[in-house]
Amino acid sequence: MRAKELLLKAGYQIEEDFEVHEIQMDSRLIEPNDIFIALKGANTDGHDYIAQALEAGAKLVMSEREVPGYRTVVMEDGYKTLGKLAYYFYGEPTKDMEVIGVTGTNGKTTTTTLLYQSLCHAGRRVGLIGTNGLYYPEGSFPTSNTTPDGLLLMRYFKFFKEHDIHTVIMEVSSHALVLGRVDYVDFQYAVFTNLTQDHLDFHKDMEDYFNAKKMLFTDLNENAYAILNADDGTFGRLEKATQAKVVSYGVEHGQYQATQVHLNMYETSFEVAGMKISSDLLSIANVYNMLAVFATLRCMGYSLEKASELMHHLTHINGRLEKVYNQDFVAIVDYAHSPDSVRNILTFLAELKENRVIAIVGCGGDRDKSKRPKMARVACELADYAILTSDNPRTERPEAILEDMCEGLQSTNYCVIVDRKEAIGQAVKMARKGDIIAVLGKGHEDYQIIGTTKRHFSDKEEILKAIKGE
């Protein structure tokens, strides 16, 4: 595409014209005739790399501000402009796509993955974009964010179209909504899981966080479906905020309401709309996730019988209440990293335990500090014993994060072990017959970020090593 034509579509005019090779945000990837988009990020500022981009052959630089010594096209809103440029450069790849977006604090990854499994079993060619990566019928590859930036997102949609995929399921984060990453995605179905405290390092308060999530539903048209959790405190406000057709689900309320709910360490079962559902997905949280899937399948036109049949193909999600060891004691890993998600997991395990629940909990660095003492309190309140340790400390001192967690903590049923590997080893040493070890916070992740370095680390691997005495 010619540069003049591309920028005109995004609302900008330039004098020099050229054939655009690619759009890049990373100066290290620049090739001749590329457009370099300089954006200020959380850790790096693209404006500092304009010289490198030009040296590598960038033909045009677009920036968020004027940069002395360089001639750039200054954007009004960098992230939104990026999304618009990518949309047109990659040939409007979201056009005519059937897109299902899932947002909420907890349950996005599980709900999107279960929808992906269901629709694949229904014989559809489906794509999935989320925390665990990008998936399509022929394979998968990792992604770096829950919802990719506008540039990557359009590349992924172009990739799907090239692979004859016209239904896409994606996790939609609050960050993505605020930063305009999904401005050029037309959602036909939007699912809301729940709202609890998280990301207050990015949002100024819970109301701001809610308003970010709400954007997914206010942008829906009257032919779309808003699939809402009727048991969540946000239900009434979201129902009023959208012009889409509202379909609700829940355990206490909802058009698709679960009854006859039975939970244990081996199986979850319930009835919905006269259909019996059973699965090896554990906990009440997964009842809600499965209800969201069932309601979405119904909105997509599947009969009660077909939706129920598809639900029986669901399998556990990597790093979500995943049993790593199940012999004399049980060891599980889970991605729970907010006070509410930790509470949900430990409440479920406390009801099923034969002996004790030993919880390992940490908090990420450079993230919402206000949830740290809350997570420690929840762990001590609901576990028989809690080991407070490091998660991804990033650029903060692990000891400082743990001091925040222990602030005001009155309980005595805990210890602090800074090293996560040692913490897991201690839990295994303590474990007796009938105990449940719950290693929370990282789930599927196979890395730990210390400083700015990402090193290999897997909770699952460390549990098995500790059991073997390695």
N, C-alpha and C positions, 0 to 999 in steps of 0.2 A: 504494500500500500504506500502511496505517496504521502510524504510528511504533511504537506499543506492540507490535503483532504482529511487526513487523520486528525490533525489539530483543530481543524474547522468543526469537525463533528463534536469535539470536546469543548468548543467555545473559544478557541484561541486562533489568532492569525499570525503567520510568519511570512517572511519575504523569501527566504531560500527554500527551494524544494529539492527533495531527494527521495529515493526509494528506501524505505525503512527496513532494515534487516531484522531488528529485534528491539524490544523494550526491556530495559534492565534497571533494577534498583541497586544491584551489587556491582561496584566498579571493577571487581576482579573478573566479572563475566563479560565485560564489554568487548565487542568486536567492531570492526569498521562499519559505519553507517547505522549504528545503534542510537537509540534515544536513551539518555541516562536521566532517571528520575531521582532527584536528591531529596530525601525525606529525613526528618529528625526522628529517630527511634528511641526506644527506652534506654539502650546502652550505647548506641553509636549514632553519629550524625552524618548523613550522606553528603551534606554540604562540605564536609572536610575531605571528600574524596573526588571532588570535581576535577582537579588536576590529573589524577590518575585515570579518570574516565576519558578525558580528552586525549591524553597521551596514548590510550589504548585504541582510539579511533572513534569515540562518540561524536556524532555529527551535530547533535542538539542536546542541550542540557535544560531540564525543567526543574525549578527549585521552588521552595516555599517562601523564600525571601531573596532580596537582592544580595549578591555576593561580590564584594569589591574585587576588581581585577578580572571578572568573568562576565560574559554576556549570556544571560540565561532568560528563559521564558518563566516569569513568576506566576505560579498557580494561586488561585484563590483558596482552594482547599486541596492540599496535596493528595491525601488518601482517596478522596472522592474522584479527583481527576485521574488518578492512576487506574481506578476501576473502570472509568469511562473509556479511557484510551485502550485499555486491554480488551474491553468488550468489543470495540469496533475493529481493533487490529487483528484479533483472532476470529473475525467473521461472525460476530453476534452469536456465540456458541450456546448461550442459554435460551435462545429463541426456539420455541416449539418443544422445549423440554418439559417433562412432567417432574416437578421438584417437590420433595417432602422435606420440610425443615423442622428440626426438633430443638427446642430451647428449654432452659430451666437450669437450676443450680445442680441438681443431682439426677442421674439417670439418662443423660443424653446419649452417652456411648452405648449403654446397654440397649436402650430403646431403638436407636438407629441400627445397631447390629442385628437385633431380633427382626426388625422390619426387613433388613437386607436378606436374612436367612429365609424369611417367609416368602418374599417375592421371588427369590431364586427358586425355591421349591415349587412355586406356582408356574415356573417356566419362563419368567420374564428375564430379559437382559437388563441388569440393574447395576448402577454404580453407587459407591458409598464413600463419603469424605468425612473424616472425623479424627478424634484423638488417637485412635489406634492405627490410622493410616488411610490410604486410598485403596479401595477394593473394587474389583470388577471380575467377571466370570473367569477370565484367563489368568488372574494373578492379583498381586498387591504390591505396594511399596510404601515406605514410611512417609509421614508428613510431620512438619515441625510445630504446627499450631492446631488447636481444635477446629478453627475455621481459618483457612489460608488467607493471605492478603489478596487484594483484588486482582493483582497480576497473576499469581499462581492459580487462583480460583478459575480464572478464564482459561488458562492453559489446561487445567484439569477437565473443564467442560468440553474444550476442543478435543482433548484426548478421548473422552467418552463418545463424542459424536463420531470420531474416526473409527471407533470400535463398535459402532452400531448400537450404542446404549442411549436410550431416550427417557429413562426413568432414573433419577438421581435422588438419593437420600443423603442429607447432610446435617451435621451438628452445627448449630448457629449460636455462637457465643455472644455475650453482651458486648464485648470489645468489638466484634465484627460488625454489629449493628450500629454502634456509635461511630466507628471509623469508616462506615460506608462500604465495607468489603462486599456486602451482598446487595448493594443498590441495583445491580443489573441482573439479579436473579428473580424470576417471577415464580413465587411459591403458590402451588395449587392446594397444598395441605401444610398446615403449621400445627405442631404439637407442643403443648406446654406441660412440663413434668411437675415442677414445684419451685418455690422460691424460699431459700434460706440464706443465712449470712455467708458471703464469700466475695472476693474481689473488691473489698472496700479500700484497697490500695489504689484502685483505678476509679471507682465510683465514690462520690463524696459521702453518700449515705445509702441506706436501704431503699429510700424512695427513688433516688437517682438510679440505683441498680434495677428496680422494678420498671422504671420508665424506659430504660434501655431495652429490657426484654420485651416490653409492650410494643416496641416499634415493629416487631415481626408481624403482629396481629393488626395494627392500625393500617399497615400497608396492603393487607389482603383485599381483593375485590369481592363483590357479592357472590361470585360463582365459586369461590374458594371455600375450604373448610378449616375452621379453627377447632382443634381437638383439645379440650381443656380438662384439667384435673379438678373435678367438682369439690374435692375435699380440701383443696389448697385455699388459703385465705385470699388469694388473688383472683379467684374465679369470677366473682361478680364484676369486678373492675375490668377484667379482660373481656368478659362477655359484652359489656357496654361499649368497650373501646373499638370493637371490630365490626365491620359490615359483612363479614363472612358468615357462612352457615355454621352455627355453633353446635358441636357434638360433645357431650361430657362423659366422663368415666370416673370411677372411684370405688372405694370400699364402703364408705358411709352413704354416699350420694352418687347420682349420675345416671344417665341413660343406660350406660353399660356399667352396671354395678356388680361387684363380686359378692357372692354369697357362699356359704358353706366352705369358708376358707380353712384349710388345714396345712400347717407348717411343721416340718421336722428337718433333721440334718440330711435327709436323703431325697426328699420330694416335697414339692409344693402342689396343692390342688385347690381348685375353686370352681364355682359355676358362674357363668355370665350368660344372660339372655337364653337360659335353658340349656346351654352347652357346658359340658364338663371339660375342664382344662387341667392337665397334670403335666408337670415338668420337673427336671432336676435343677432348675433355677431356684435358689433358696431365698427366703426372707419375704417379709411383707413389701419391702421396696420393689422386689421383682414382681409381686402381684400387680402393683401399679404400672410397672413397665410393660407387663404383658397385656394389661387392660388397654394401655395406650396403643399398643400394636393391634389388638383386636378391633378397637374402635376405628383405627386408621384403615384397616383392611375393609371394614364395612363401608366406610366413606368412599373407598376406591371401587366399590361395586361387588365385592365378594359376598356370597350368601353366608348366612350363619353357619351352615354346615361346612362350607369350604374354608371359611375363616378359622373355624375350630380345628379342621383337619390340618391346616397349615401351622397352627400353633403347636401341634404335637411333634413338629420337626425341630423345634427350638433347642439349642444346646448352649452350654455355659459359655460365658464371655471371658476371654483372657484377662486375668487379673481382677475379676469382679467376683467376690466371694468364692474364690477358687481354692479347692482343697488340694494342698500340696502333699500332705501326708495324712494317712487315716488308718492307724493301727492301734497301738496302746493309747496314744493320744492323737488329737486332730490338730493339724496346722493349716491355717488358711491365710491367703493374702487378699487384700482388697485396696482399691484406689481411694477409699474414704479419706478426704482431706479437708473437711469442714466440720464444725461442731455437730450439725444436724446429721450428716452422713455417718460420723463416728457413733453418734447416739443410736441411730437406726441399726447399725451392724451389731453393736454391743448389746442392745436390748434383745435382739433376736437370739444371739448366742447365749445370753444369760437365761433365757427361757428354756433352752435345749440342753444346757450343760449337764453332765453327769457329775463333774467335780468342780474345777475352777476354770475361769476365763482369765488368761494372761494376755494383756493387750500391749502391743508396741506401737507407740504413737510419736510422731515428730511433726514439725511445722516448717514449711519452706521459707527460705530467706528471701529478702527483697519483695515480700508479699504482705498482705493484710496482717498487721501486727495485733490488731484488736481481737482476733480469734484465737490467739495462742493460749492465753490462760483458760479460755472457755473449753478448748479441746482437752487440755490437761485435766480440768475439773470433770468433764464428761467421762474421760477414761478412768479416773479414780473412782467416780461414782458408780459406774456400771460394770467395771471389771473387778475381779477379786484382787488382781495385782496389775499395776501398770508400770511399764518401763518407758520412760521418756527419753527420746534419742534424736539424732539428726535425721532430716529428710533430705532436701536439696538446699544446703545452706547458702549457695550462691556466694555473693560477695560479703555476707554478714559472718561474724564469728559464730560458730555453732554454739559456743558457751553462752553468748548473749541471747540467742534465740531461746535456749533452754531456761535461762533466767527469766525471760518474759513468760514462758509457759508456767513456771513455778510461782509467779507472783501471786500472793494471796492464797496459795494452795494450803488448805488446812489438813488434808488427808495424810495418812502415814503409810498407806498401802502402795507405795511407789518407790522407785529409785531412778536415778539419772545416769545414763551411760552414753557418753557423747558419740562414740563410734558405733555406727549402726550394725556392723558385722558382729561386734562384741555383744550388743544388745540382743541380737537374735540368738547368739550362742548361749547367753545367760538364760533366756526364756526356755530353750531346749534343755539345758541342764536342770532347770527347775521343774520341768513338766513331769507329771505323774499320770498314772492310768486314769482315763476319763477327762483329762484336762483338754481345753481348747486354747491353742495359741493363735492370736489374731494379729498379724503383722499388717498395719494399716498405713495408707498414705501414698504408696508408690504403685501397687498393683502390677500392671503389665510392664512398667518401665524397667529397662535393663541398663540403667545408667544412674549415676549420682553426680550432681553438679556442685563442685567445690571451687569457690572463686569463680573463674570464668571457664574452668576446664570441666568437660564432661568425661567421666571415666566409667568403665563398665562396672555395673553393680546390679545384681538381681536378687530381690528378696527370696524368690523361689529357690534359686541356686544356693543361697546362703543357708536357708533352712535345711536343705538336704545335706549340705556339707557339714553343718553342725550335728545333725543326727548321725552322720558317719564318723564324727569325731575329727573332721579335717580342719 
